[in-house]
Amino acid sequence: MKLHVLILTHHFYPEFGGGATMQYELAKHLAASGHQVTVITPIPYHHMISVDIPEPSRDENLDGFHVIRVKSHGTIKGSLIARAICEVLTDIDILFRGIKVKPVDILYIMPPPITLPFLAALIKWVRKSKMILFLQDTFPEFLISMNLLSRKNICFKIARMIEKMAYWNVDYLGVHSPKNKAYIISRGVSEGKVHVIPLWADTDFLNVKQRPAQFLNTYQLDHKFVVMYAGTIGFAIGAKTLPQAAKILEGEKDIQFIVIGGGNKKNEMQEEMDRLGTTNIMLFSPIPREELPGALASSDILLVMLRKEQSNNPNGYFKAVIPHKMLSDMASGRSILLSAEMDSNAADLVRIANCGLTVPPEDPAALAEAILKMKQDEKQRALWAKNGYEFARRHFSSSRQVLKMEEMFISVVAGLPYQFNDPWHPESN
């Protein structure tokens, strides 16, 4: 069965964040399999695969599929309300372009924000297509988890109504963790409609067996024990925790912290480094995609960091979210140190995969203690690294997951059930 697939997304190539890369890999696979694919997305403005890449065309054929780019109203700076307004304006532009596409068998959406599937319901009904929604963030619940809004706030209540209507229109709703599934079901969505769909990463691209001499030599890391965080420095990580842990370990002269990334909390991290006078952290801007595997391979420990859960919801954002960088870090073949809620799905994943250690979130002392513990046991680090890579290759390989996504699309159009592999389920392991 050959399908007409319309993908609506805020992030796409030439961005190389987790969601953007996943969408590109899916579109490329579907096109190579003979399906007709159209992607509608804003013109990218950050997280580009290379600083030298020119602005992409508004309308182009790319790797066998059609890409339409609308004006981006978004910005990575400013208040949450301002950002939300910009995203809604972008969604409206995406809707106006999307309604012109025909025919559409599958309407596939990977937000944020939740207004995108809410507005796109118009396309579903006009084109009589099946709508598939793949959620990474449970909006607006994550605003409660970050303590940015209260449940009594009128903005939260409006967002809750939009969320409920968006879910009502969906034919197949994918989430990336068991707690996210439980949350969606708690919002009144039929259990039969909600499925755990693991995120994916290019395990072959990311895995580098040897520590690359060029990166190590350039920054004089040859004889250092490198603790690295490579990813977005945003609301979700607790930007002060890492500098505080580094300060505790400042006396360990062979330990070097490396931070690679950008985001709206990068300045906060820099300010905390300046306040503490830390001398063992090197802070870098985002690097091109092709340099990422080598950078990750230069580390001895890769950090994944999340904030404390502020909500009393057992399925709150910080207990349910699986950062895409966590899968990339596992795929790189390095041991993982996770700073997160101990009863989170991310902590479960580290335990099931046996790929590292987990410490409580926003706890610099616990983070520093774990780094010292991992540093002292090279044999155990090697085992964790091997386990993480093999688990990622088995459950999160992009070549496997895009094929399963295609199978799921065909099943949904045919009205047949489809079950993904669930890394948290014992029978899948």
C-alpha positions in Angstrom: 0.0 0.0 0.0 1.4 3.4 -1.0 0.3 6.3 1.0 0.1 10.1 0.8 1.7 11.4 4.0 1.5 15.0 5.3 4.0 15.8 8.1 3.5 18.9 10.1 6.3 19.9 12.5 8.0 22.9 14.0 11.5 21.3 13.7 13.1 19.8 10.6 16.3 19.6 8.6 18.6 21.5 8.5 18.1 21.7 12.3 19.6 18.7 14.0 17.9 18.5 17.3 16.3 15.2 18.3 12.8 15.8 16.9 14.1 17.5 13.7 16.4 14.6 12.9 13.7 12.0 13.6 11.3 13.7 11.3 13.8 14.0 8.5 14.8 10.3 8.8 11.2 9.3 8.7 10.3 11.4 5.7 13.4 10.1 3.8 12.5 6.5 4.6 8.9 6.9 3.5 9.9 8.5 0.3 12.5 5.8 -0.4 9.7 3.2 0.1 7.6 4.8 -2.6 5.2 6.9 -0.5 4.4 10.5 -1.4 5.5 12.7 1.4 5.0 16.4 2.0 6.5 18.2 5.0 5.4 21.6 6.2 7.6 23.3 8.7 8.9 26.8 9.7 12.1 28.2 8.3 14.7 27.1 10.8 16.5 29.6 13.0 18.5 27.7 15.5 20.2 24.3 16.1 21.4 24.1 12.5 23.5 21.2 11.4 26.2 23.6 10.4 26.9 27.3 10.9 27.8 27.6 7.2 24.6 26.1 5.8 22.6 28.6 3.7 18.9 29.4 4.5 16.9 26.6 2.9 14.4 27.2 0.1 10.7 28.0 1.0 9.7 25.2 -1.4 12.0 22.4 -2.5 12.3 18.7 -3.2 14.6 17.0 -0.7 15.6 13.3 -0.8 12.5 12.4 -2.7 9.9 14.3 -0.7 8.4 17.8 -0.9 9.3 20.4 1.8 7.2 23.6 2.2 8.6 26.1 4.7 6.5 28.9 6.3 7.7 32.0 8.0 8.8 31.3 11.6 7.3 33.6 14.2 9.2 31.8 17.0 12.2 32.8 19.0 14.2 31.0 21.6 14.2 34.0 23.8 11.4 35.9 25.6 8.7 34.9 28.1 6.7 31.7 27.8 3.6 33.6 26.9 5.4 35.5 24.1 6.8 32.2 22.8 3.4 30.6 22.9 1.8 33.4 20.8 4.6 33.1 18.3 4.1 29.3 18.0 0.4 29.7 17.5 1.0 32.2 14.7 3.4 29.7 13.1 0.7 27.0 13.5 -1.8 29.1 11.6 0.6 29.5 8.7 1.3 25.8 8.7 -2.5 25.1 8.6 -3.1 27.4 5.7 -0.4 25.6 3.6 -1.4 22.2 4.8 -5.1 22.6 3.8 -4.0 22.9 0.2 -2.2 19.6 0.1 -4.2 16.7 -1.4 -4.8 13.8 -1.2 -3.8 13.0 2.4 -4.0 9.5 3.8 -1.9 10.1 6.9 -1.6 13.4 8.7 1.4 13.0 11.0 2.2 15.6 13.7 5.0 15.8 16.2 4.5 18.9 18.3 5.1 21.2 20.3 2.9 23.0 20.6 -0.5 21.2 21.3 -2.3 23.9 19.2 -0.8 22.3 16.1 -2.8 19.1 16.2 -5.8 21.1 17.4 -5.8 23.3 14.3 -4.8 20.5 12.0 -8.0 18.7 12.8 -9.5 20.8 10.0 -7.2 19.1 7.5 -8.1 15.7 8.9 -11.8 16.3 8.3 -11.5 18.0 4.9 -9.2 15.4 3.5 -10.8 12.5 5.4 -7.3 11.4 6.5 -6.1 9.5 9.6 -4.4 11.7 12.2 -1.4 10.4 14.1 0.1 12.4 16.9 3.5 11.7 18.4 3.9 13.6 21.7 7.3 14.3 23.3 6.1 16.9 25.8 2.7 16.7 27.6 1.5 20.2 27.3 0.4 22.1 29.4 1.3 19.7 32.2 5.0 20.4 31.9 4.3 24.0 32.9 3.1 22.7 36.3 6.1 20.4 36.6 8.4 23.4 36.0 6.4 25.4 38.5 5.7 28.0 35.9 1.9 28.0 36.2 -0.7 26.9 38.7 -3.7 24.7 37.8 -5.9 27.7 38.8 -4.3 29.9 36.2 -6.7 30.9 33.3 -4.0 30.2 30.7 -3.6 26.7 32.0 -7.3 26.0 32.0 -7.6 27.3 28.3 -4.6 25.1 27.4 -6.2 22.1 29.0 -9.4 22.5 26.9 -7.3 22.8 23.7 -5.3 19.7 24.8 -8.5 17.7 25.3 -9.9 18.7 21.9 -6.6 17.9 20.2 -6.6 14.4 21.6 -10.2 13.8 20.6 -9.4 14.2 16.9 -6.4 11.8 16.9 -6.7 8.2 15.5 -3.4 7.0 16.9 -1.5 8.7 19.7 2.1 7.9 20.4 4.1 8.8 23.5 7.7 8.0 24.3 7.4 6.6 27.8 5.0 4.6 30.0 4.3 7.5 32.4 3.4 9.7 29.4 1.0 6.9 28.3 -0.6 6.9 31.8 -0.9 10.7 31.8 -2.7 10.7 28.4 -5.1 8.0 29.6 -5.8 10.0 32.7 -6.9 12.9 30.4 -9.8 10.7 29.2 -8.2 9.2 26.1 -9.1 5.6 25.3 -6.3 3.3 26.3 -6.6 1.5 22.9 -5.6 4.8 21.2 -2.4 5.4 23.2 0.8 3.6 22.4 4.4 3.9 23.6 6.6 4.7 20.6 10.3 4.8 21.5 12.3 7.8 20.2 15.2 6.8 17.9 18.7 7.8 17.1 21.3 6.9 14.4 23.3 4.3 16.4 25.7 3.7 13.6 26.5 7.3 13.0 26.9 8.1 16.7 29.1 5.2 17.8 32.9 5.9 17.6 35.0 3.2 19.1 38.2 5.2 19.8 38.6 8.6 21.6 39.4 11.0 18.7 42.9 12.5 19.0 42.0 15.8 17.3 39.4 16.9 19.9 41.5 15.8 22.8 44.6 17.4 21.5 42.9 20.7 20.6 41.6 21.2 24.1 44.5 19.5 26.0 42.2 16.7 27.3 44.6 13.8 26.5 45.2 13.0 30.2 42.0 14.3 31.6 38.9 12.4 32.9 36.2 14.1 30.8 32.7 14.6 32.1 30.6 16.0 29.3 27.1 17.5 28.9 26.2 17.9 25.2 22.7 19.2 24.6 20.2 22.1 25.1 20.9 24.2 28.2 17.2 25.0 28.8 14.5 25.1 31.4 14.5 21.4 31.9 18.1 20.8 33.2 18.7 22.9 36.3 21.5 25.1 34.9 23.2 25.8 38.2 23.7 22.2 39.3 26.6 21.3 37.0 28.8 24.3 37.9 28.1 23.6 41.6 29.1 20.0 41.2 32.2 21.1 39.3 33.2 23.4 42.1 33.0 20.6 44.6 35.4 18.6 42.4 37.8 21.5 41.7 40.5 19.8 43.7 40.5 16.8 41.4 42.9 18.3 38.9 42.5 15.5 36.3 38.7 15.9 36.1 37.5 18.3 33.3 33.9 19.2 32.6 32.9 20.0 29.0 29.5 21.6 28.2 28.5 21.8 24.5 25.2 23.5 23.7 23.0 26.5 23.6 19.6 27.5 25.0 17.7 30.0 27.1 19.5 29.0 30.3 23.1 29.1 29.0 23.7 32.5 30.4 22.4 31.4 33.8 25.0 28.5 33.7 27.7 31.0 32.8 26.7 33.4 35.5 26.8 30.6 38.1 30.3 29.6 36.8 31.4 33.2 37.2 29.9 33.5 40.7 31.6 30.4 41.9 34.9 31.0 40.0 34.9 27.5 38.6 38.1 26.7 36.6 37.3 23.1 35.5 34.4 23.7 33.1 34.8 24.5 29.4 31.7 25.9 27.8 31.2 25.6 24.0 28.6 26.7 21.6 26.6 24.0 19.6 28.8 22.1 17.1 27.9 20.9 13.6 26.2 17.5 13.5 29.1 15.7 11.9 31.4 16.7 14.8 29.0 15.3 17.5 30.1 11.6 17.5 33.7 12.6 17.9 32.9 15.0 20.7 30.9 12.4 22.6 33.6 9.8 22.1 36.0 12.2 23.8 34.2 11.8 27.1 34.5 9.3 29.9 31.1 10.1 31.3 28.1 11.6 29.6 25.7 13.6 31.7 21.9 13.6 31.3 20.3 16.2 33.6 16.7 16.9 34.5 15.1 19.2 37.2 13.1 18.2 40.2 9.4 17.4 39.6 7.3 20.3 41.0 4.0 18.6 40.4 2.3 16.1 42.6 1.3 14.2 39.5 3.0 10.7 39.5 3.2 11.0 35.8 4.5 14.6 35.8 6.8 15.8 33.1 10.2 15.2 34.8 9.1 11.7 35.8 7.9 10.8 32.3 10.3 12.6 29.9 13.1 10.8 28.1 15.5 13.4 26.7 16.5 12.5 23.1 20.1 13.3 24.0 19.9 10.3 26.5 19.5 7.9 23.6 22.2 9.6 21.6 24.5 9.4 24.6 23.8 5.6 25.0 24.3 5.1 21.3 27.7 6.8 21.5 29.0 4.0 23.6 29.8 5.9 26.8 28.7 5.4 30.3 25.7 7.5 31.5 25.3 9.6 34.6 21.6 10.6 35.0 20.5 13.3 37.3 16.7 12.8 37.6 13.9 11.7 39.8 14.7 8.2 41.0 11.2 6.9 40.1 11.3 8.4 36.6 11.1 6.5 33.4 14.5 7.8 32.5 15.9 6.3 35.7 14.1 3.0 34.9 15.8 3.1 31.5 19.3 3.4 33.0 18.5 0.5 35.3 17.0 -1.8 32.7 19.8 -1.1 30.2 22.4 -1.2 33.0 24.2 1.7 31.3 25.3 3.9 34.2 24.2 5.5 37.5 21.3 7.7 38.5 21.4 10.4 41.2 18.6 12.7 42.6 18.0 15.9 40.5 19.5 19.2 41.3 21.8 17.7 43.9 25.4 18.8 43.2 26.9 16.8 46.0 25.3 13.6 44.8 26.4 14.3 41.2 30.0 15.0 42.4 30.1 11.8 44.5 28.8 9.7 41.6 31.4 11.1 39.2 34.2 10.1 41.7 32.7 6.7 42.0 32.5 6.1 38.3 36.0 7.5 37.8 37.5 4.9 40.1 36.1 1.9 38.2 37.2 1.8 34.6 36.1 -1.8 34.1 32.5 -1.0 35.2 32.4 2.1 33.0 33.3 0.0 30.0 30.6 -2.5 30.8 28.0 0.3 31.2 29.1 1.8 27.9 28.8 -1.5 26.1 25.4 -2.2 27.6 24.1 1.2 26.7 25.2 1.0 23.1 23.7 -2.5 22.6 20.4 -1.5 24.3 20.2 1.6 22.1 20.9 -0.4 18.9 18.3 -3.0 19.9 15.5 -0.6 20.9 16.3 2.9 19.5 18.0 2.4 16.2 16.6 4.8 13.6 16.8 2.2 10.8 14.5 -0.1 12.8 12.1 2.5 14.1 11.4 4.3 10.8 10.5 0.9 9.3 8.1 0.3 12.2 6.6 3.8 11.8 5.9 2.9 8.1 4.2 -0.3 9.2 2.1 1.5 11.7 1.0 4.1 9.1 -0.2 1.3 6.8 -1.9 -0.4 9.7 -3.8 2.7 10.8 -5.0 3.4 7.2 -6.1 -0.3 6.9 -7.9 -0.1 10.3 -5.6 -2.7 11.9 -4.0 -2.6 15.3 -0.2 -2.1 15.6 2.0 -2.5 18.6 5.5 -1.0 18.9 8.4 -2.5 20.9 8.4 -1.2 24.5 11.9 -1.0 26.0 10.3 -0.8 29.5 8.4 -4.1 29.1 10.3 -7.2 30.2 9.2 -9.2 27.2 10.8 -6.7 24.8 14.2 -7.1 26.4 
